[in-house]
Structure formats: C-alpha cells, structure tokens
Amino acid sequence: MVERKPAPGDVASVPSDKEIAALLDGLDLSRRRSGAAAGVNLIGILQQVQERFGYLPPACLEQISIHTGLPLSRIYGVVSFYSQFYTEPRGRHTIRCCRGTACHVKGAARILDAIRRTLKIDEGQTTPDMFFYLETVACLGTCFLAPAMMIDTQYFGRLTPQRVHSILKSFQAKES
C-alpha cells in the first residue's frame, strides 16, 4: 500500500502514534544520537511534520522532544514564535482578509463582516466542515485592488460584500 502524502491545504486529522513514529523515523535525527541536540534542525523537522499532518499535534511535539533530546518547552517556544506553525487543525483553504490602510479606507471591515456572515466563523476559526480557515493580515501588498482578500494563493480585489458571498459560494461549489 502506498501512503498518500496530503497536498498542501488538505484537511488535517489527528495522526496515530504509528504515523508519528513512521514520520519521525524517516527524518534525519542522527545528531541526537551523537548527543548534539543543539545541532538539530528543529525548524526543518517542524516544517516536515506540519507538511505531513497539516498542523503540529501535541503528540508529535512530545515525540520530537524525545527523539531529539530538546526540551519540550524549547520546541513550543519555536512553534509559538513563528507564525508559519499551527498547533490546531486548519481548514483546507485559508482566507486572508486584508486590513491594511488602503483596504481599511475602502471598506475592509464590510468585507470581513461579509466573510464572517457567509461562513459563520470569526477570525482565527475554521468552518465546521474544515473547508475554510479565516485570518486577517496587515497587508496583502495589493493596495491597487483594495479592498482585497486571498484564498490560498489566489487574490480577489475591488470587493463588495455581495461579491465576497459569490466568491465563497463558487469556491465551495468547485470542490463539491
């Protein structure tokens, strides 16, 4: 049986102890074995684990600590410092709503409100079906499209609340 590696954005699930062990056994943790825990590429390990599972489950972090000899507190310190790491499952698609100056002036609050109403979630939440995760960002760098949002890597600009609703519904329809 060939194990399917999830595509970026696949729905995350809680991995079994066996899945965690198999992943960690496949990573290069040889420096731990020589006693040089300080030489462990912790960020690389965390990136690989998150790529595989879609987030960093607590059980994985505990096993990384055991395998590398690094204190769990240090691992959590790195995870909480870098915004690229997630300790909770997220939706398959990430919506980033811009709250930068240009977007703010052109109605970003109405856009964010339309996303919240359509999906029935708030910033930092995932829809119950694990389809969308919503976050706001300081700037998308597309001021000429204000107000703007992104879904994964796709930009949407010159938004209105009605257009937001249509975009979200059509995005969901494409995958159903």
N, C-alpha and C positions, 0 to 999 in steps of 0.2 A: 504494500500500500504506500503510495506517495503522499506525504503530508503536504497540504496546500498552505503556502505562506500567504497570510492575508495581504490584500492590496492596501496601500495607504488609505485610511479612512474606513476600512471595514469595521463592522460592529464589533466592539470589544466584548469578551466574555471572561469569566474568571477561569484562569488556567488551572489545570490539575497539578498536583505535586510532581507527577510523572513528566508532564510537559515542561515544567520549570526546570527539573533536573536535566532533561534532554537538551534544552537550550543552553543551560549553563555549562554542561559537559562539553558542548560544541564550541564554546568560547575559549579564547586563549587566556587562561588564568594561571599560566605557568609561573609567573613571577611570585604568586602566592606560595607556591610550593617551594620556592627557593628562599622564602622568608622576607622578600622585599615588597611588603604590602604597599609601601609608599609609591612603588613604581607601577601600580596597577592603573590601567587606563579606564578609570571609573566612568567618565562621560561616555566613552565609546561603548562600554558594557551596557550602560543605561539606555543609550540610543538603540542598541541592538535588541534589548529586551522590549523596549517600547514599540519598536518597529514590528516585532513579532506579535505582541499581545494587544497593541493599541493604547496601552497605558502601563503604568508601573504598579502592579498589585503588591500590597504589603508583603505577601508570602515570597515574592521574588526578591524584594529588597532584603528580607531576612536571609534568604539563601545566598544572595550576593555577599552579604556581610560574612557569612560562614565560609564561603568559597574563597574570598579574598583576604580575610583577616582584618578588614576595615571595620571600625565601629559603626553600628547601625546609625548612630547619631550623626556621624560624618556623611554617610550616604544620604540621609534625609536632609542634611544641610545643603548638599549639592542639588538634590532634587528640588528643594524649595527655592533655591537661589535662581535657577534657570527656568524661564517661562516656557521653554520647549518641552518640559517634562510634566506629565499628568499622573496623578495618583488615583484618579477616578475615571471610569469609562466615559468616553465622549461619544457623541453621535457620529454617524458615518460621514456627515458633511458639516463643516464648520462655516458658520455665517459670521463675518466680521463687519460690524456696522461702524462706519467712521464717525468720530465725534470731534474731528479737527475743526479749526476755525472756519474754513470755507464751508464745510458741511454744516456746522452749527448755525452759521448765518443763513444758510439756505434751507434749513428745516430738518436737520438730522434727528431732532427729538421726535418729530412726527413720523419719521422713517422707523426709528427704533420702536416707537409705540405700535406702528403697524405690524412689525415683525412679532412683537410680543403678543398682540391680539390674535394674529393669524395662527401662530404656533402654540399659544397658551403657555409660554415659558418666559422667564426673565433672564437677564444677562447671567452667564455662568451656569446655565441649566441646559439639559438635554431633553428633547422631546421623549415622551414615554416609549415611542417605537424605536428609539435610538437612531433616528434618521438625521436630525439636526442638533447641533450644539451652537449656542449663541454667545458671542463675546463682542465687546466694543473695543476699538483701538484708537489710539491718539491720532493717527493719520494713516491713510492708505496711500498717500502720495499721488492722488488723482484729483487734485483740487478743481481742475477744469471740468470734472464730471459731477461736482457737488450738487446735491447730497449723494453719497455713494456707499455701496456695500460690496463685499466679496462673498461668494460661496465657493469654498475651496480656493482654486486659483483663478476663478472667473470673476471679472469686475462687472458691476452693474451701476450705471450712473444716471444722473438727472432724474432721480427717483421721485415718485409721488407715493402716498400710501396705497392708492389703487394699483399702481404698477408693482409695488412690493408684493401685494397679495397675489397678483397674477404670476409673478416670477416664482414665488414659493410653491404655488399650486402646480405650475407647469413643471417645475423641477421634480416634485414628488411624482407627478404623472409619468415622467420619462422613465422612472425606475420601478413603476408598479406593474 
